[in-house]
Amino acid sequence: MPPKQNKDATQTKRLRHNFNMTPELKDFLVESRKKSGNTMNGEIHARLEATYDESAQRIAAMIWPFIQKLDQDDRAKFADLIAAMARARA
């Protein structure tokens, strides 16, 4: 009989790391998590991973001047649009 496989054997091993954050940062993450549908851990992981994606960084650098000109409501709409596009891609 073959050895019993760990149910997580097909997933990439993840290392546990605890860190502190400000209440304001946590509030931002909670709101982002709700919009993206991620777990809190998933949202943190996705955001950290995106910081190392060079193409995403180039795109962010290009659109940042335009985003700064938007009012808060339009920024939220834009963020919702980007999140919806990301979910459709996944």
C-alpha positions in Angstrom: 0.0 0.0 0.0 1.4 3.5 -0.9 2.3 5.9 1.9 -0.5 8.2 2.9 -0.1 11.7 1.3 -0.5 14.9 3.2 -3.7 16.6 1.9 -1.5 19.7 1.4 1.2 17.9 -0.6 0.1 19.5 -3.9 0.2 23.0 -2.5 3.3 25.1 -2.1 4.6 25.0 1.5 4.0 28.3 3.3 6.0 29.5 6.2 4.3 31.1 9.1 5.3 34.6 10.1 3.7 36.9 12.6 3.9 40.6 12.3 2.4 43.8 13.8 0.3 46.3 11.9 -1.4 49.5 12.8 -5.2 49.5 13.3 -5.5 51.7 10.2 -3.6 49.3 8.0 -5.7 46.4 9.3 -8.9 48.4 8.4 -7.5 48.9 4.9 -6.8 45.2 4.6 -10.2 44.2 5.9 -11.9 46.4 3.3 -9.7 45.2 0.5 -10.3 41.6 1.6 -14.0 42.0 1.5 -13.9 43.5 -2.0 -11.5 40.9 -3.4 -13.1 37.9 -1.7 -9.8 36.8 -0.3 -9.2 35.7 3.3 -7.1 38.1 5.3 -4.0 35.9 4.8 -4.8 35.6 1.1 -5.1 39.4 0.8 -1.8 40.0 2.5 -0.1 37.3 0.4 -1.5 38.6 -2.8 -0.5 42.2 -2.0 3.1 41.2 -1.0 3.4 39.0 -4.1 2.3 41.9 -6.3 5.0 44.1 -5.0 7.5 41.7 -6.5 5.8 41.6 -9.9 7.7 43.9 -12.2 5.0 44.2 -14.8 2.5 45.2 -12.1 4.9 47.7 -10.7 5.4 49.3 -14.2 1.6 49.5 -14.7 1.1 51.0 -11.2 3.8 53.6 -11.9 2.1 54.6 -15.2 -1.4 54.9 -13.8 -0.5 56.5 -10.4 -0.5 60.1 -11.6 -4.1 59.6 -13.0 -5.3 57.9 -9.8 -4.1 60.8 -7.7 -6.4 63.1 -9.7 -9.5 61.1 -8.9 -11.8 61.9 -6.0 -12.3 59.3 -3.3 -15.5 57.8 -4.9 -13.9 57.5 -8.3 -10.9 55.8 -6.8 -13.1 53.3 -5.1 -14.9 52.6 -8.4 -11.6 52.2 -10.1 -10.4 49.8 -7.4 -13.6 47.8 -7.7 -13.1 47.6 -11.5 -9.5 46.3 -11.1 -10.6 43.8 -8.5 -13.3 42.5 -10.7 -10.9 42.2 -13.6 -8.5 40.3 -11.4 -11.2 37.9 -10.2 -12.3 37.3 -13.9 -8.7 36.5 -14.8 -8.2 34.0 -12.0 
